[in-house]
Structure formats: structure tokens, C-alpha cells
Amino acid sequence: MGAETLAAAIGRQPDFDRHKKLYKVTITSQEAEDRKIESKCGPAPEPILCEYCESTLYYTGFLSQGETPYIFHWSDQPQRCTCPKAVKYWEGYDIEAEKKRAEEEALKERIQHKKTVEKLLQHSGISKRFQQRTFNTFVTDTPGRKNVYKKAREYAVKFSEAQATGEGLYIEGTNGTGKTHLAAAIGLYLTEQEYSVVMKTSFDLLDEIKKAFDDQTKSEHQIMRAYRECDLLIIDDLGKEQCTDWSMSILYSIVNDRYESMRPIIITTNFGDEDLIQTLTPKGYGSQKIEAIISRLREVSKTLIMAWEDCRGK
């Protein structure tokens, strides 16, 4: 074969490297011909000439193991010439090939990351409206809002520490002050880091559990698993759910399980402790369960107070 460019001759270089790594015993097509070694994968490709020095460059065969060796595979490209110009060419080629490989790998990782985040969002319970409530869209126009923003963002950035200690956030305040916005911002930030986050209003959480319990094909473990095992559980608007002994038992079970396993919870509520106890104590029952819930949450949570003018509609 006449001289041709090295770029055209290289074929799939990584394949050659892979075979060479797996099979140490190799031989050139010229050596195979001289030693009369049989090829069971067809004739060797024709050698080419180095375009710089015109040395003959043979293809490499991979030998089988055994008393009578034979060639079972030919390399996809010829040998590399060792003349100075060829060496310089291959040095540049390898740099560019590695750069391209790294870019392709980075693209694959970005695509996989996007798919992972989309899947996590689908199961997060963060509604479409609140998927727009990021840290960037939280208004920090007052010292109070700046303070809670700083603490919430710091919690998200250092979430690995919260995972280690089980520390959560207890976000308490009046209507329309951005409590849910900040909780959603934390959830979205962590989802982007590929943590599993579940964010539900307390009403929706209990309603979904009730419906799941009605489906007798699912066990209690399956039903409660997402709430007990996700990296972060966000319960929004605590105190606005239907108050029954069953609902308080379920809520206590979730909070206590995460408390014991040191898994963080974020709570948002419009109620102070006394009002919350009064609101969530079922008629005819004692307040022990809700008191125990609040006690555990307070023990393992930093408190953010957001009590200022309602900003909705502004």
C-alpha cells in the first residue's frame, strides 16, 4: 500500500490499546508470515508506509495461548513509526484524542446528571410553581430577609454536615413571608446535587399516605419508605392538615423514625408551639403526640423566624 496520512491509518486507537492490555502476546504481520503462524481471523491488513520516513508499518496480531498458537485478531491500525516527525505527530494526536475523550465523557456526565435531576424532581413533590423558587429569586430587601436567606443557603451548601448530625430547620412565621420559597430553594439546590428530597404540605403528605393504605397491595414499609429514607424531608405548612388521632400517629411515626435515624427534616409553619399543639390535638385525645413531635423537631433543628409583612401579590 502506498503512503497515506497517519490520521487515516490510526483507525480506532483505543481498541488496540484495550486488546494490547488484555493480551500481552502479540506479533507483527511480517513476523507471523516469517514464522508461518496461522491466522484464524483472515489475512493481515496490508502494511502502510510512514508518510514522514517511508518506513514500513505492519499490523499487529494477537496470539492464542496453547501448544500451537494462532492469530485470532488483527489490530485495527498499524504500528506507530518511531521516527522524530511521527513521534511528534503522535504526541499531538494523543493530546487531542485525550481532550476529545474528556469532552465526550463530560458531556455524558452532564446528560446523565440532567436525567438524574429530572427523575429526582418527578419524585420530590416540589410543585411546578415552586420549581421556580430558587435562592436567586428570593428577595433580600430587608435585614430580616437577608439573614434568613444567608442561613438557609448556608444550610443547603453544608448539607453534608446536616446529614451527619441529623440537623434540620424549623421555619416559623406569618403568612406570605417566603417560608415555602426558602424551603423549596433548599430542596431544589440539593436536588441539583443529586440528593433525594421529598417536599409535601403536611395535608398532601397525609392524604397520599391514606390513599396508599387503602391500596392493600402495598405494605406499610413500602408506603412510608420515601418519607423515612429520603436524604431530606420537607413538611410544608405544618398545622393545616386534618387533625385526627390517625394523622398524628402517622406524623409522629415519620418524625420519630427520622429523628432516631438522624435524617434531617425541614418544617415550615404559621403557628407557634402553643397554637400548633392546640390546633393538632384531636378532639377527645391528649396532646402527647404533637408535643412529642414538636419536642423532637425543636431538638434537632435550627429555628428561622420569618415574621413580617405579607409579600404575596407585590
C-alpha positions in Angstrom: 0.0 0.0 0.0 1.3 3.5 -0.8 2.0 6.2 1.7 -1.1 7.6 3.3 -1.7 10.0 6.2 -1.2 8.7 9.7 -4.5 10.2 10.7 -6.3 7.9 8.2 -4.3 4.9 9.4 -4.9 5.1 13.1 -8.5 3.7 13.0 -9.9 3.1 16.5 -6.7 3.5 18.6 -8.5 2.8 21.9 -9.5 -0.6 20.7 -5.9 -1.5 20.0 -4.8 -0.3 23.5 -7.7 -2.4 25.0 -6.6 -5.6 23.2 -2.9 -5.0 23.9 -3.7 -4.7 27.6 -5.8 -7.9 27.7 -3.5 -10.0 25.5 0.3 -9.5 26.1 1.4 -11.9 23.3 1.4 -10.0 20.0 3.3 -10.3 16.8 3.6 -8.2 13.6 2.1 -9.5 10.3 5.7 -9.8 8.9 6.8 -11.9 11.9 3.7 -14.0 11.6 4.5 -14.6 7.9 8.1 -15.4 8.6 7.2 -17.9 11.4 4.3 -19.3 9.3 1.8 -18.7 12.1 -1.8 -19.3 11.0 -4.4 -16.6 11.2 -7.9 -17.7 12.0 -9.4 -14.2 11.5 -8.5 -13.7 7.9 -5.4 -12.3 6.3 -3.5 -9.4 7.9 -4.2 -5.9 6.6 -1.6 -4.6 4.1 1.2 -2.6 5.8 1.5 1.1 5.1 4.4 3.4 4.8 5.2 6.2 7.2 4.5 9.5 5.4 7.5 11.1 7.0 10.3 8.5 6.6 8.6 5.8 4.5 9.3 3.0 7.0 7.0 0.0 6.6 4.4 -0.1 9.4 2.9 -3.5 10.0 -0.4 -4.5 11.7 -0.2 -6.4 15.0 -1.7 -9.9 15.5 -2.9 -11.2 18.9 -1.8 -14.8 19.6 -3.8 -17.5 21.2 -2.4 -19.5 24.2 -1.6 -23.1 23.6 0.9 -25.5 22.0 0.0 -24.4 18.5 -0.5 -20.6 18.7 -2.6 -18.9 16.0 -3.7 -15.3 15.4 -7.3 -14.7 16.5 -7.4 -10.9 16.0 -5.6 -8.2 14.0 -5.2 -4.7 15.3 -7.3 -2.0 13.8 -4.4 0.2 12.9 -0.7 -0.3 12.1 2.3 0.3 14.3 3.3 3.8 15.1 6.5 4.8 13.5 9.3 5.9 15.8 10.9 8.5 13.5 11.1 12.0 15.1 8.4 13.6 13.0 6.0 10.7 13.5 6.7 10.7 17.3 5.9 14.5 17.4 2.7 13.9 15.4 1.5 11.1 17.7 2.3 13.2 20.8 -0.1 15.9 19.5 -2.6 13.4 18.4 -2.7 11.8 21.8 -3.2 15.1 23.5 -6.1 16.0 21.2 -7.6 12.5 21.5 -7.5 12.7 25.3 -9.1 16.1 25.2 -11.8 14.9 22.9 -12.4 11.8 25.2 -12.6 14.0 28.2 -15.1 16.3 26.5 -17.2 13.4 25.4 -17.1 11.9 29.0 -18.1 15.3 30.4 -21.0 15.5 28.0 -22.2 12.1 29.0 -21.9 13.0 32.7 -24.0 16.2 32.1 -26.6 14.3 30.2 -26.8 11.6 33.0 -26.9 14.3 35.6 -29.8 16.1 33.9 -31.7 12.8 33.7 -31.0 12.1 37.4 -32.2 15.5 38.5 -35.3 15.3 36.3 -36.1 11.9 37.9 -35.5 13.2 41.4 -37.7 16.2 40.7 -40.5 14.0 39.5 -40.5 12.2 42.8 -39.7 15.2 45.0 -43.2 16.6 45.3 -41.9 20.1 44.6 -44.7 21.5 42.5 -44.1 23.2 39.2 -44.8 26.6 40.7 -42.2 26.1 43.4 -39.6 24.7 41.0 -39.1 28.4 40.1 -38.5 29.4 43.8 -34.7 29.3 43.9 -32.2 31.2 46.0 -31.7 33.5 43.1 -35.3 34.5 43.1 -35.6 35.1 46.8 -35.8 38.9 47.5 -33.3 40.1 50.2 -34.5 43.7 50.5 -34.5 43.9 54.3 -32.1 42.8 57.1 -34.5 40.1 58.2 -34.9 38.6 54.8 -31.1 38.8 54.2 -30.5 37.0 57.5 -32.8 34.0 56.8 -31.6 33.8 53.2 -28.0 33.5 54.4 -28.8 30.8 57.0 -31.0 28.8 54.5 -28.3 28.9 51.8 -25.6 28.0 54.3 -27.7 25.0 55.4 -28.0 23.9 51.8 -24.3 24.3 50.9 -23.2 22.5 54.1 -25.9 19.8 53.9 -23.4 17.0 54.3 -22.8 18.3 57.8 -26.6 18.2 58.4 -26.7 14.7 57.2 -24.0 13.7 59.6 -25.8 15.3 62.6 -29.4 15.0 61.6 -29.9 18.7 61.9 -32.9 20.3 60.2 -34.6 23.6 60.0 -37.7 24.8 61.8 -39.0 27.8 59.7 -41.7 29.6 61.6 -43.6 32.8 60.7 -46.6 34.7 59.4 -48.3 34.3 56.0 -46.6 35.3 52.8 -43.1 35.9 54.2 -41.3 33.4 52.0 -41.1 30.3 54.2 -42.1 27.9 51.5 -39.9 29.7 49.0 -36.8 29.2 51.1 -37.7 25.6 51.8 -38.2 24.9 48.1 -34.9 26.7 47.3 -33.1 24.4 49.6 -34.8 21.4 48.1 -34.0 22.5 44.6 -30.4 23.2 45.4 -29.9 19.7 46.9 -31.8 18.0 44.1 -29.3 19.6 41.7 -26.6 18.0 43.9 -28.4 14.7 43.3 -29.7 14.3 46.9 -33.1 12.7 47.2 -35.6 15.3 48.5 -39.3 15.0 49.3 -41.3 18.2 49.8 -45.0 18.0 50.7 -47.5 20.0 52.5 -48.5 18.2 55.7 -52.0 17.8 54.2 -50.8 16.3 51.0 -48.3 14.0 52.7 -51.0 12.5 55.0 -53.6 12.4 52.2 -51.2 10.4 50.0 -50.4 8.0 52.8 -54.1 7.5 53.5 -54.8 6.7 49.8 -51.8 4.3 49.7 -53.0 2.5 52.8 -56.3 1.9 51.1 -54.3 0.1 48.4 -54.0 -3.3 50.1 -51.3 -4.4 47.6 -48.7 -2.2 49.4 -47.2 -2.8 52.8 -46.7 -0.1 55.4 -43.0 -0.2 54.8 -43.4 0.5 51.1 -45.8 3.4 51.8 -43.6 5.1 54.4 -40.2 4.3 52.8 -39.9 7.5 50.7 -40.7 9.7 53.7 -38.4 7.8 56.1 -35.4 7.2 53.8 -35.1 10.3 51.6 -32.0 12.5 52.2 -34.2 15.4 53.2 -37.9 15.6 54.1 -39.6 19.0 53.9 -43.0 19.2 55.5 -44.6 22.5 54.5 -47.4 24.3 56.3 -47.5 22.1 59.4 -50.7 22.7 61.3 -53.0 23.0 58.3 -53.7 19.3 57.8 -56.8 17.4 59.0 -56.3 16.7 62.7 -57.2 13.1 63.7 -55.5 10.6 66.0 -54.5 8.6 62.9 -52.9 11.6 61.2 -50.9 12.5 64.4 -49.8 8.8 64.7 -48.6 8.8 61.1 -46.8 12.1 61.5 -45.2 11.1 64.8 -44.1 7.8 63.2 -42.3 9.6 60.4 -40.7 12.3 62.5 -39.6 9.8 65.2 -38.2 7.4 62.7 -36.1 10.2 61.0 -35.2 11.5 64.5 -33.8 8.1 65.5 -32.0 7.5 62.3 -30.6 11.1 62.3 -32.2 12.1 58.9 -32.9 15.8 58.5 -36.3 17.4 58.3 -37.3 20.9 57.4 -40.6 22.2 58.8 -42.5 25.4 57.8 -45.4 26.5 59.9 -47.5 29.6 60.6 -48.1 28.5 64.2 -46.1 29.0 67.4 -45.8 25.9 69.6 -48.8 26.5 71.8 -51.1 27.3 68.9 -49.7 24.3 67.0 -50.4 22.0 69.9 -53.9 23.3 70.3 -54.6 23.0 66.5 -53.2 19.5 66.1 -54.6 17.9 69.2 -57.6 15.7 68.1 -60.8 16.2 69.9 -61.2 13.7 72.7 -57.5 12.8 72.7 -54.5 14.1 74.6 -51.8 16.4 73.1 -48.9 14.0 73.8 -48.2 13.0 70.2 -48.0 16.6 68.8 -46.0 17.7 71.9 -43.5 14.8 71.2 -43.3 15.8 67.5 -42.6 19.4 68.3 -40.1 18.4 71.0 -38.1 16.2 68.6 -38.2 18.8 65.8 -37.0 21.6 68.1 -34.2 19.4 69.5 -32.6 18.7 66.1 -33.4 21.9 64.2 -32.2 25.5 63.9 -35.1 27.9 64.0 -35.7 30.6 61.4 -38.3 33.2 62.3 -39.9 35.0 59.3 -42.5 37.4 60.8 -43.0 40.4 58.6 -45.4 41.9 56.1 -47.2 39.6 53.7 -45.3 39.9 50.4 -47.7 38.0 48.2 -49.1 40.0 45.3 -46.3 42.5 45.5 
